[in-house]
Amino acid sequence: MKLETLAKRIAKKSRTPALEKIVLGQGTVQDLPDTCIIWHGAASGKNGHRQRMRRGYDNMPYTGISFDHRRPVINFQKKTYQIPRLLFEKLHDKPFPFRFHQLCATEMCINPLHFEPRKVNLFGYEPFRDFEAPPEEPIYSEEWGQEDVKEIVEIALTESTPLNWSELMSLPIMEGAPEKQVAAYLQSIGKPHLTPVA
Ligand SMILES: [Zn+2]
């Protein structure tokens, strides 16, 4: 199966045409709805519950019931792909060797905006935040250090709710702020919709 076919199948089985572009690597976050996207295709895990032999504290066997969590999957080139991971990786154009944590409670949701890759560390999970950081490191000056940029952006976002880049940058507090560094910070905190449109 070609990638084009996979893209069409995913768009059809989710009843969301925008996903075709995403799978082909041509989509952006703006193409996605905020709401859950329900997968009508295959799922891993058996439907409902199944019986399993377990052992209690006294080591005596008993029959327990276990519930499989169903996850949306699709087969492509002899491999089974988890749809949310596939979409997320296509959207950001790179693989994420992390666990994907679902942020909504809809079992068959595949909206990549409702998932977050998390690193596992000694203390548990930690959101993987810097995946949007641009490869080119912004240069911070003496006047505008990384902490200063972070501080004014956080104040601006706390005091007002700018809808886009020009609304944000026209706030009095943002006057004279270095644009490249502000854009990089917005990416790093997962607010790419506020960055300037290319
Ligand atoms: Zn969802």
Residues whose N, C-alpha, C, O or C-beta is under 5 A from the ligand:
A	BS01	ZN	C36 I37 C104 T106 C109 N111 H114
